Amino acid sequence: MAGIDTCTSCCLTTGFELTSWASVPLDKVQMASGGPLDLSMKSLKNYSSSPEVHRYFCENCGAAIFVAKDNQSWIDIAAGILRAEEGARAERWLNWNEVGFPDESTDQNLVTTLLKRIEA
């Protein structure tokens, strides 16, 4: 599942009203070596943007990588880091059908437009 997040926290992190995330079960995410996801790898840094919410980014380039919540069985992966043959939306992998946290958006006209496009 993938969606456009409009929450205040993502907006503060990215500087834009829309953030694209792919929600993936933790047991489906693995390291390039084939091992399980290791959130303690050296170049991955994190901070808590709110209680129980941890944002991970690359220490080298600053790219957003993951958002993880305590006691959650999935992780949100920044869609911009995915490299699919068909392009940035990785539509063979992802089902784009959600607008997250629409009530928190600072631009309700934008949210209304997004919701209409998804429903169409």
Secondary structure, DSSP 8 states (H G I E B T S, - for coil): -EEEE--HHHHHHHSSS-EEEEEEEGGG-B-TTSSB--TT-TTEEEEEEETTEEEEEETTT--EEEEEETT-SEEEEEGGG---TT-TT-TTT--EEEEE-GGG-S-HHHHHHHHHHHH-
